[in-house]
């Protein structure tokens, strides 16, 4: 038998929820969360329901009545005012007073006798008065008792009693003190993870600090990175991501272009972490000191830039961990330690941790302390290297542990792996995720991928971060070296999602030569050697990128992913999509020529309702790339894009244009 069989309300389909409440949905501070649920019951009694929520730091629940939408669907919103987790649920009950009131309206309209019905209602009102008295609200209790007495008083005309029974005063009082003795409550409680706004909207710039020196051939320092900050700020980036800044192993160090034997003077890969000079909590001595690094972090704040660090949980053969904790690594039958492999690739300079070690708890605690150490140095943004090759459970625990003390921390998952694995990492706590964007080139591929990220459940937990290139990824599309290809890819990355990034200066200088045909690795890659960059080169895309970032910062529509729509373009080389704010006060339409070689034109078939436009009114479109303005009308409009001039339009949609009819003197 059920514990209480008189609970007759049914609550289903509560949203948002991820995997039955196993994981939190994601929002940022300042958002309003819309909660919807199906609430109904047996018979003809009308249900009522309320949204309940509280921040994890609170013991008291807040409450908001839910509004009926239709077909047993209800909704209500609540505001997110603090970082951390919010808990929420839905309470539902069969509302006997609301049912009685609705039936009374019908009886009055039919002219039926209602004295008994009014006395039934009076009893319910008096019960509500008792609840108000128990709640310590004497004014409500008194008002309810007066109304109960009136409804039960047969000496008062039925018309007057009915008017008071159906009036707004009683309705409001009864909604304040409903009978919830048999209320049902949705289980399990659901959660919302609230991050700061940069988790949802950010522009990343990856650079190797060791290549930041103004002197050719010299190893860069943190002081050199300070000098680079104005250049990055002028381009409009707000996160600067460094590959690992730790001492680099000397044993099995890789040479230029990933040579298995390093020559004298080769600097090795930053991802081969650790040497006699220290491990994950140390900085490479050629970069400077911890004090220099902390100074850089503070200096970056002056430009509204955050320094993001790479978290790569692996060790060079001469990392102190190898000698101090050999049990954290896997030993082969010949007595050697297993180095990292992704056949046919071999990483002889890297030892992966053995997460099935009997000493796994100590390993987890040490790795958590690494992240905590860098938080103590002022870092709040982390890019995590290959998280899919480490236990899911560890990440869930580690991220939650860090966020207890640093709720503003942001973690970017670098997991180019299978979709379900990427999604699991996003669910369990990663704030942002790398994606497959780099390899999506055709109109169909881009449309379907963006639709998947913005029109499915993924929008609730996965924040995509689009990168057209990384130190590991020089796509075949970019290997053509065409300026139009680089312009098109960065414009798409910057407008399709709210988070995006580039690896520079390689990107803005259009570095495009692979190590060998068929490879996605750069020739003379910074991963293995110092590089000198001509930041003032005439062919640089820095000004174009700066314009894109200014557009992003000026238009809230581009700072979120929820309101994305696709518009038909009658040419498979032309892609059109829009993003808007919730109230449509900012609407951006991006139209891209996906052909880097030829001019393409198309008739657009716009979804005017999505754009907030009337079919019979002219409206202005302002191209934020070249500042051109056009007047369009209706859903069909012509576009033409020359990739050698600008492969992308980024239109801000204006309101209808005013005519002489809009002014007083017309009449």
BAMI-404034 format. One record per residue (C-alpha): residue number from 1; x, y, z. Coordinates in steps of 0.001 Angstrom, whole numbers, plus 500000, padded with zeros to 6 digits. Each point is the difference from the previous one (the first is absolute). Layout:
N
<NUM,<X,Y,Z>>
...
end
This chain:
667
<1,<500000,500000,500000>>
<2,<501222,503548,499339>>
<3,<500951,502087,503018>>
<4,<497252,502480,499216>>
<5,<497430,498967,497443>>
<6,<498160,503307,500184>>
<7,<502720,501793,498021>>
<8,<498262,500130,496662>>
<9,<502038,502572,498082>>
<10,<502370,498749,497308>>
<11,<503181,501925,499124>>
<12,<501894,499026,496858>>
<13,<502269,501441,497330>>
<14,<501749,502542,502204>>
<15,<502505,502066,498039>>
<16,<502821,500784,500007>>
<17,<501455,496761,501249>>
<18,<502943,497932,498805>>
<19,<499935,496207,500165>>
<20,<497126,499880,502474>>
<21,<501647,502550,502271>>
<22,<503370,498241,500201>>
<23,<501774,503109,498703>>
<24,<499262,503729,500277>>
<25,<498854,502194,497142>>
<26,<502257,503014,499409>>
<27,<499354,503722,500149>>
<28,<501939,503158,500874>>
<29,<499429,502509,502746>>
<30,<497199,502433,499218>>
<31,<498025,497528,497889>>
<32,<496348,499218,500512>>
<33,<499287,496281,499880>>
<34,<496711,498897,498505>>
<35,<498711,496806,501602>>
<36,<497208,498057,498323>>
<37,<498119,496915,501169>>
<38,<496942,497876,499188>>
<39,<497692,500083,503031>>
<40,<496599,498276,500026>>
<41,<497828,497661,502041>>
<42,<497207,497505,499755>>
<43,<496381,501056,499738>>
<44,<498807,503554,499464>>
<45,<501799,501743,502865>>
<46,<502206,502802,498778>>
<47,<503703,499861,500870>>
<48,<502190,502798,501293>>
<49,<503762,499962,500238>>
<50,<502943,502046,501166>>
<51,<503659,500245,499100>>
<52,<502323,499642,503004>>
<53,<503646,501013,499934>>
<54,<502931,500827,502257>>
<55,<503714,500663,499703>>
<56,<502205,497279,501456>>
<57,<501004,502394,502780>>
<58,<496367,500476,501099>>
<59,<497749,497825,502141>>
<60,<496767,501790,499104>>
<61,<498159,499339,496747>>
<62,<498680,502847,497861>>
<63,<496722,499494,498194>>
<64,<498285,501253,496845>>
<65,<496520,498915,498804>>
<66,<500172,498325,496606>>
<67,<498019,501317,497045>>
<68,<497805,497724,497902>>
<69,<501244,499798,496407>>
<70,<497655,497392,498504>>
<71,<499653,496240,499674>>
<72,<500867,499477,503693>>
<73,<503248,501952,499563>>
<74,<501040,502584,502625>>
<75,<502926,502385,500297>>
<76,<501709,502536,502235>>
<77,<503330,501820,500086>>
<78,<502555,500724,502687>>
<79,<503028,502264,500101>>
<80,<503597,498828,500537>>
<81,<501759,502454,502284>>
<82,<502981,498009,501296>>
<83,<502754,497757,498643>>
<84,<499813,496338,500920>>
<85,<497078,497597,499921>>
<86,<496302,500625,500272>>
<87,<497570,497234,500904>>
<88,<496469,500057,498654>>
<89,<496923,497835,499833>>
<90,<496255,500189,499350>>
<91,<497197,499492,502499>>
<92,<496535,499133,498708>>
<93,<496610,499322,501575>>
<94,<496360,499730,499076>>
<95,<498553,503392,500856>>
<96,<496537,499436,501457>>
<97,<499300,503712,500435>>
<98,<500911,500777,496391>>
<99,<497807,497110,498841>>
<100,<497140,501203,502222>>
<101,<500340,503570,498727>>
<102,<499957,498880,496372>>
<103,<496881,497879,500562>>
<104,<498321,502863,501888>>
<105,<500518,502307,497010>>
<106,<498188,497506,497781>>
<107,<497127,499589,502471>>
<108,<499569,503769,500301>>
<109,<499979,500356,496215>>
<110,<497329,497283,499827>>
<111,<497893,501710,502681>>
<112,<500076,496991,502345>>
<113,<499478,499913,503764>>
<114,<503415,500390,501688>>
<115,<499404,500352,503734>>
<116,<501445,496580,500815>>
<117,<502919,500607,497675>>
<118,<500766,503275,501752>>
<119,<500014,498254,503378>>
<120,<502391,497394,498596>>
<121,<502255,502802,498847>>
<122,<499726,501708,503400>>
<123,<501456,496925,501686>>
<124,<502987,500051,497644>>
<125,<500546,503704,500637>>
<126,<499911,499490,503768>>
<127,<502577,497216,499666>>
<128,<502213,502484,498146>>
<129,<499496,502480,502858>>
<130,<501325,497363,502412>>
<131,<503083,499550,497805>>
<132,<500562,503773,499975>>
<133,<499703,500112,503803>>
<134,<502491,497159,500306>>
<135,<502292,501939,497696>>
<136,<499805,503044,502227>>
<137,<498299,502259,497424>>
<138,<497116,501360,502032>>
<139,<498721,502446,497387>>
<140,<499516,497250,497415>>
<141,<498452,497720,502611>>
<142,<497504,502673,501005>>
<143,<499057,500863,496430>>
<144,<499488,496330,499127>>
<145,<497834,499370,503073>>
<146,<497813,502986,499122>>
<147,<499536,498722,496465>>
<148,<499254,496479,501245>>
<149,<497299,501335,502287>>
<150,<498522,502034,497163>>
<151,<499869,497037,497621>>
<152,<498256,497872,502639>>
<153,<497470,502727,500940>>
<154,<496675,499090,498348>>
<155,<498559,503395,500992>>
<156,<502240,501630,497425>>
<157,<498807,499778,496415>>
<158,<501500,497290,497860>>
<159,<500998,502590,497399>>
<160,<502079,501955,502518>>
<161,<501546,496848,501453>>
<162,<500813,498694,496519>>
<163,<501575,503318,499016>>
<164,<502276,499868,503036>>
<165,<500744,496308,499411>>
<166,<501074,500676,496427>>
<167,<501729,503296,500708>>
<168,<503733,500671,499730>>
<169,<500528,500576,503751>>
<170,<499011,496490,501013>>
<171,<501802,498502,497030>>
<172,<503282,501664,501026>>
<173,<499638,499081,503668>>
<174,<499254,496367,499183>>
<175,<502983,499815,497628>>
<176,<502169,501208,502903>>
<177,<498736,497247,502328>>
<178,<499233,496946,497832>>
<179,<499199,496601,501442>>
<180,<503129,497944,499319>>
<181,<499388,497166,502395>>
<182,<500205,497516,497136>>
<183,<502420,501891,497758>>
<184,<502372,497966,497850>>
<185,<503621,501067,499587>>
<186,<502168,499137,497034>>
<187,<502969,497797,500770>>
<188,<502932,500124,499676>>
<189,<500765,503650,500632>>
<190,<501566,501520,496895>>
<191,<503003,502316,499823>>
<192,<501353,502951,498044>>
<193,<503745,500695,499910>>
<194,<500508,503776,499893>>
<195,<503258,501287,498544>>
<196,<501194,503515,499405>>
<197,<499225,501571,496635>>
<198,<503389,499258,498456>>
<199,<499135,496312,500080>>
<200,<497304,500729,497406>>
<201,<501681,502774,498018>>
<202,<503751,500173,499434>>
<203,<502584,500528,497273>>
<204,<503172,497934,500424>>
<205,<503470,500607,498629>>
<206,<502560,497212,500320>>
<207,<503699,500869,499942>>
<208,<503305,498423,501014>>
<209,<501697,502255,502583>>
<210,<503403,498725,498974>>
<211,<499496,501514,496526>>
<212,<499066,503439,501343>>
<213,<503503,501489,499981>>
<214,<500590,503085,497871>>
<215,<503521,498719,499300>>
<216,<500176,497313,497269>>
<217,<501139,496651,501333>>
<218,<499693,501049,503657>>
<219,<497868,498025,502440>>
<220,<496985,502078,501026>>
<221,<499147,500872,503589>>
<222,<496951,501007,501998>>
<223,<501236,503608,499730>>
<224,<499949,499606,496205>>
<225,<496409,498768,500306>>
<226,<499131,503209,501836>>
<227,<501263,501926,496983>>
<228,<497775,497840,497757>>
<229,<496819,500830,501938>>
<230,<499183,503297,498183>>
<231,<500195,498206,496641>>
<232,<497590,497312,501193>>
<233,<497698,502537,501641>>
<234,<499819,502028,496775>>
<235,<498684,496887,498274>>
<236,<497305,499767,502673>>
<237,<500825,496704,501713>>
<238,<499179,499573,503676>>
<239,<501627,496634,500749>>
<240,<503665,499286,499219>>
<241,<500741,496305,500216>>
<242,<503541,498708,500574>>
<243,<501073,496432,499268>>
<244,<501784,498444,503018>>
<245,<502454,502435,501605>>
<246,<501836,497404,502091>>
<247,<503559,498627,499752>>
<248,<500370,497720,496962>>
<249,<501507,496528,500279>>
<250,<503385,499273,498492>>
<251,<499692,496211,499786>>
<252,<498705,499012,496540>>
<253,<499460,503689,499206>>
<254,<498513,500544,496544>>
<255,<501834,502062,497411>>
<256,<498760,502369,497320>>
<257,<497062,498690,497991>>
<258,<499486,497213,502555>>
<259,<503374,498398,499338>>
<260,<500528,497080,502388>>
<261,<503509,501210,500826>>
<262,<500502,503580,501127>>
<263,<502965,502007,498801>>
<264,<501984,502198,502333>>
<265,<497951,503086,500858>>
<266,<496624,498466,499117>>
<267,<497420,501192,502501>>
<268,<497669,496983,499915>>
<269,<496228,499763,500315>>
<270,<498333,501934,502853>>
<271,<497681,497035,500487>>
<272,<502978,497856,501102>>
<273,<499643,501374,503511>>
<274,<502605,499752,502728>>
<275,<503742,499781,500566>>
<276,<502488,500377,502816>>
<277,<498868,503659,500096>>
<278,<496506,499041,501122>>
<279,<496625,498751,498840>>
<280,<496423,501191,499637>>
<281,<500272,502663,502696>>
<282,<503189,501563,498648>>
<283,<500641,502356,497096>>
<284,<502634,499559,497330>>
<285,<503023,502016,501213>>
<286,<500482,501555,496547>>
<287,<496510,501528,500283>>
<288,<500682,501598,503360>>
<289,<498825,499435,503542>>
<290,<496676,499418,501714>>
<291,<500134,503630,501051>>
<292,<500419,501021,496342>>
<293,<497010,497856,499102>>
<294,<497810,501537,502697>>
<295,<501025,503444,498761>>
<296,<498921,499020,496477>>
<297,<496611,498804,501263>>
<298,<499420,503344,501707>>
<299,<501283,501976,497014>>
<300,<497598,498152,497687>>
<301,<497047,501105,502114>>
<302,<500738,503590,499013>>
<303,<499020,499000,496445>>
<304,<496966,497969,501167>>
<305,<501935,496878,499048>>
<306,<500278,496801,501997>>
<307,<502935,497628,499763>>
<308,<498885,496412,499442>>
<309,<502344,497124,500750>>
<310,<500226,496544,498531>>
<311,<499321,497111,502369>>
<312,<501765,496975,498498>>
<313,<500049,497055,502376>>
<314,<503024,498096,498692>>
<315,<503692,499962,500779>>
<316,<503341,500052,498237>>
<317,<502279,497047,500856>>
<318,<502064,502255,502282>>
<319,<497021,501575,501796>>
<320,<500450,499789,503800>>
<321,<496809,497924,500192>>
<322,<501689,497127,498148>>
<323,<502588,499526,502719>>
<324,<497831,500986,502954>>
<325,<496873,498052,498984>>
<326,<500921,497220,497552>>
<327,<496714,498287,500942>>
<328,<498159,502762,498101>>
<329,<501352,498686,496688>>
<330,<499590,496719,498136>>
<331,<503046,497758,499826>>
<332,<500532,497821,496934>>
<333,<501232,496381,500192>>
<334,<503535,501133,499107>>
<335,<500111,502363,502984>>
<336,<499547,503195,497992>>
<337,<497114,502411,500527>>
<338,<497278,500146,497361>>
<339,<500206,503253,498059>>
<340,<497007,501608,498324>>
<341,<498850,498655,496647>>
<342,<497191,500597,497553>>
<343,<501075,497509,497311>>
<344,<501720,500641,497740>>
<345,<500976,503148,501935>>
<346,<502521,499543,502785>>
<347,<500691,502462,502798>>
<348,<503238,498690,501470>>
<349,<500433,503222,501974>>
<350,<496753,499518,501972>>
<351,<498937,497498,502651>>
<352,<496233,499756,500620>>
<353,<498771,499460,503536>>
<354,<498604,496585,500894>>
<355,<496588,500856,501390>>
<356,<499421,496378,501016>>
<357,<502874,500128,502461>>
<358,<499274,498740,503511>>
<359,<501108,503453,501152>>
<360,<497368,501760,497868>>
<361,<498640,502141,502832>>
<362,<503387,501576,500687>>
<363,<500409,500581,496246>>
<364,<496619,501754,499780>>
<365,<500798,502171,503002>>
<366,<503357,501025,498541>>
<367,<498467,500930,496648>>
<368,<497280,502011,501709>>
<369,<502716,501819,501930>>
<370,<501630,500968,496688>>
<371,<496871,501856,498872>>
<372,<499569,501517,503451>>
<373,<503639,501208,499926>>
<374,<499394,501980,496803>>
<375,<496741,501385,501377>>
<376,<502087,501321,502882>>
<377,<502213,501771,497443>>
<378,<496948,501851,498675>>
<379,<498961,497746,497091>>
<380,<496285,499340,499545>>
<381,<499862,498623,496453>>
<382,<501405,496606,499011>>
<383,<500212,498156,496718>>
<384,<500197,496281,500783>>
<385,<502060,497806,497695>>
<386,<498386,496719,498892>>
<387,<497595,499644,502949>>
<388,<498341,497036,498296>>
<389,<503102,497891,500731>>
<390,<499528,500428,503762>>
<391,<497164,498677,502205>>
<392,<496657,501769,499760>>
<393,<499527,499564,503740>>
<394,<503263,501794,500716>>
<395,<499005,503034,497969>>
<396,<496575,500181,501609>>
<397,<501586,499930,503459>>
<398,<502926,502310,499145>>
<399,<497950,502726,498325>>
<400,<497412,499969,502784>>
<401,<502782,500179,502596>>
<402,<501631,503005,498327>>
<403,<496679,501784,499535>>
<404,<499189,499711,503692>>
<405,<502737,502561,500633>>
<406,<500217,501601,496542>>
<407,<496452,500010,498572>>
<408,<501176,502406,497270>>
<409,<502384,497384,498546>>
<410,<499508,499076,496323>>
<411,<501138,496702,498455>>
<412,<500277,499465,496228>>
<413,<499960,496355,498916>>
<414,<502417,499176,497178>>
<415,<498477,496678,499025>>
<416,<499888,499368,496250>>
<417,<498335,496653,500435>>
<418,<496680,498229,499564>>
<419,<496840,502089,500528>>
<420,<498700,498187,503063>>
<421,<503375,500266,501719>>
<422,<500177,503738,499270>>
<423,<496478,500433,501337>>
<424,<500730,498017,503169>>
<425,<502917,502282,500808>>
<426,<497786,503039,499502>>
<427,<497309,498539,502240>>
<428,<502303,499167,502875>>
<429,<501411,503490,500382>>
<430,<502053,501400,497109>>
<431,<498906,503572,499290>>
<432,<500830,500012,496270>>
<433,<500860,497404,497374>>
<434,<502111,499803,496862>>
<435,<497964,498777,497027>>
<436,<500188,498547,496499>>
<437,<499635,503450,498422>>
<438,<503468,499937,498431>>
<439,<498967,497111,497737>>
<440,<496505,501210,499078>>
<441,<500221,501755,496640>>
<442,<496869,499506,497894>>
<443,<496704,501772,500456>>
<444,<498288,496797,501106>>
<445,<502776,499100,502465>>
<446,<500061,503430,501604>>
<447,<496206,500337,500167>>
<448,<499431,496563,501484>>
<449,<502795,500379,502531>>
<450,<498827,503400,501171>>
<451,<496431,498691,500165>>
<452,<501184,497115,502181>>
<453,<501793,502341,502400>>
<454,<497235,502602,500275>>
<455,<496690,498194,499382>>
<456,<500379,496816,502040>>
<457,<500445,499202,503679>>
<458,<503714,500776,499567>>
<459,<499247,503718,500291>>
<460,<499191,499372,503674>>
<461,<503424,498618,500961>>
<462,<502581,500379,497229>>
<463,<501549,503365,499170>>
<464,<501834,499564,496682>>
<465,<503252,501849,499393>>
<466,<500806,500230,496261>>
<467,<503671,500013,498955>>
<468,<500947,500168,496295>>
<469,<503555,498910,500892>>
<470,<502110,498777,502930>>
<471,<503711,499088,500234>>
<472,<498902,496430,499161>>
<473,<497405,500829,497369>>
<474,<500837,501614,496680>>
<475,<497051,498870,497931>>
<476,<500185,499180,496328>>
<477,<497697,502961,499356>>
<478,<502519,502438,501499>>
<479,<502978,498321,498348>>
<480,<499003,501705,496748>>
<481,<501370,503176,501578>>
<482,<497217,502092,498489>>
<483,<499239,503188,501855>>
<484,<496282,499550,499296>>
<485,<500073,496552,501650>>
<486,<501492,501388,503215>>
<487,<497597,502958,500022>>
<488,<496987,497793,499460>>
<489,<500934,497467,502677>>
<490,<500702,502553,502712>>
<491,<496813,501921,499178>>
<492,<497946,496813,500258>>
<493,<501654,499037,503283>>
<494,<499376,503473,501420>>
<495,<496316,500157,499030>>
<496,<498763,496417,500222>>
<497,<500759,499582,503713>>
<498,<500497,502269,502976>>
<499,<503395,498474,500874>>
<500,<502747,499742,497413>>
<501,<503765,500160,499741>>
<502,<503004,499993,497686>>
<503,<503563,498816,500316>>
<504,<502152,502984,499168>>
<505,<502014,501643,498695>>
<506,<499832,497021,497642>>
<507,<496385,500739,499085>>
<508,<500059,503745,499387>>
<509,<503248,499560,497995>>
<510,<498332,497163,498054>>
<511,<502589,497329,500741>>
<512,<498913,497133,497765>>
<513,<502839,497621,499067>>
<514,<499599,496471,501419>>
<515,<502909,497896,501184>>
<516,<499357,497623,497106>>
<517,<497140,499313,497559>>
<518,<496996,498510,501775>>
<519,<501120,501316,503396>>
<520,<498060,502450,502152>>
<521,<503151,501023,501883>>
<522,<501822,503212,499190>>
<523,<503426,500007,498401>>
<524,<502453,501476,502508>>
<525,<497350,499762,502676>>
<526,<500287,502086,503148>>
<527,<499325,496810,501898>>
<528,<503652,499069,499485>>
<529,<501899,503222,499360>>
<530,<500077,503736,500529>>
<531,<498412,502122,497293>>
<532,<500447,503646,499077>>
<533,<496830,501782,498869>>
<534,<499694,503210,498019>>
<535,<496967,501429,501753>>
<536,<500010,503085,497768>>
<537,<499950,498062,496734>>
<538,<497898,501725,497349>>
<539,<498058,496815,499222>>
<540,<498934,499450,503625>>
<541,<496308,499466,500745>>
<542,<500270,501747,503361>>
<543,<497800,502944,498956>>
<544,<497322,497684,498587>>
<545,<500020,497925,503190>>
<546,<499834,503159,502099>>
<547,<496884,501089,498097>>
<548,<498359,496615,500598>>
<549,<500690,500201,503715>>
<550,<498635,503550,500171>>
<551,<496833,498756,498286>>
<552,<499698,497165,502521>>
<553,<500369,502298,502986>>
<554,<497513,502540,498654>>
<555,<497232,497500,499207>>
<556,<498448,497913,502795>>
<557,<498456,497694,497407>>
<558,<503479,498564,499354>>
<559,<500698,499481,503694>>
<560,<497749,496960,500435>>
<561,<498929,496929,498017>>
<562,<496328,499509,500796>>
<563,<498202,502029,497338>>
<564,<501617,498739,496800>>
<565,<498028,499549,496787>>
<566,<500792,498985,496426>>
<567,<498796,501775,496877>>
<568,<499749,498473,496554>>
<569,<502536,501154,497420>>
<570,<499427,498806,496444>>
<571,<503652,499087,499483>>
<572,<501859,497149,501706>>
<573,<503091,502196,500325>>
<574,<498129,502598,502059>>
<575,<499211,499447,503678>>
<576,<497579,502284,501880>>
<577,<499171,499884,503698>>
<578,<498840,502480,502617>>
<579,<500446,500510,503715>>
<580,<497835,502229,502143>>
<581,<499383,501012,503563>>
<582,<496964,498624,501776>>
<583,<497971,503177,499461>>
<584,<501350,500563,496464>>
<585,<501440,503400,500821>>
<586,<503258,498837,498392>>
<587,<499927,497804,496897>>
<588,<503041,498921,497963>>
<589,<499830,498259,496632>>
<590,<503210,498393,498741>>
<591,<500271,499119,496310>>
<592,<503154,498160,498911>>
<593,<501468,499028,496653>>
<594,<501517,496567,500663>>
<595,<501894,500052,496701>>
<596,<503420,501602,500609>>
<597,<500699,500358,496269>>
<598,<496918,501380,498255>>
<599,<497345,502647,500409>>
<600,<496666,498491,501020>>
<601,<496506,501491,499997>>
<602,<496678,498795,501363>>
<603,<496422,500944,500693>>
<604,<499369,499774,503725>>
<605,<496670,498738,501305>>
<606,<499857,501575,503446>>
<607,<497887,498853,502922>>
<608,<498629,503469,500720>>
<609,<498155,498966,503155>>
<610,<503231,498705,501487>>
<611,<501677,503304,499185>>
<612,<497097,501997,501450>>
<613,<499111,501602,496664>>
<614,<496699,500673,498246>>
<615,<499659,498751,496404>>
<616,<498574,503290,498720>>
<617,<502578,502366,501513>>
<618,<503415,500979,498671>>
<619,<502908,499544,502381>>
<620,<503676,500853,500070>>
<621,<502890,497547,500135>>
<622,<503361,501382,501098>>
<623,<503071,497968,499040>>
<624,<502229,500331,503042>>
<625,<503016,498732,498056>>
<626,<500204,502742,497354>>
<627,<497457,502467,501450>>
<628,<497766,499792,496914>>
<629,<496253,500449,500445>>
<630,<497193,498545,497918>>
<631,<496207,500295,499978>>
<632,<498159,496696,499718>>
<633,<496324,499102,500006>>
<634,<498225,496680,500325>>
<635,<501460,496566,500420>>
<636,<501868,499765,496665>>
<637,<503153,502086,499651>>
<638,<503151,499811,497881>>
<639,<503563,499638,501276>>
<640,<503321,499802,498197>>
<641,<503378,499249,501577>>
<642,<503440,500298,498436>>
<643,<502385,497925,502181>>
<644,<502957,502136,498926>>
<645,<498300,503073,501478>>
<646,<498034,498560,502931>>
<647,<498682,496433,500125>>
<648,<497490,500770,502765>>
<649,<497247,502522,500673>>
<650,<499189,500589,503664>>
<651,<496755,501950,499813>>
<652,<498351,501736,502900>>
<653,<496297,499998,499254>>
<654,<498387,503385,500572>>
<655,<496385,500845,500577>>
<656,<497668,501033,497223>>
<657,<500859,503239,498264>>
<658,<497750,502964,500697>>
<659,<498092,501643,497174>>
<660,<498081,503263,499718>>
<661,<496964,498210,501473>>
<662,<501822,499704,503344>>
<663,<500119,503774,500593>>
<664,<497302,502330,501323>>
<665,<499989,502299,496981>>
<666,<498774,497167,497737>>
<667,<496514,500369,501490>>
end
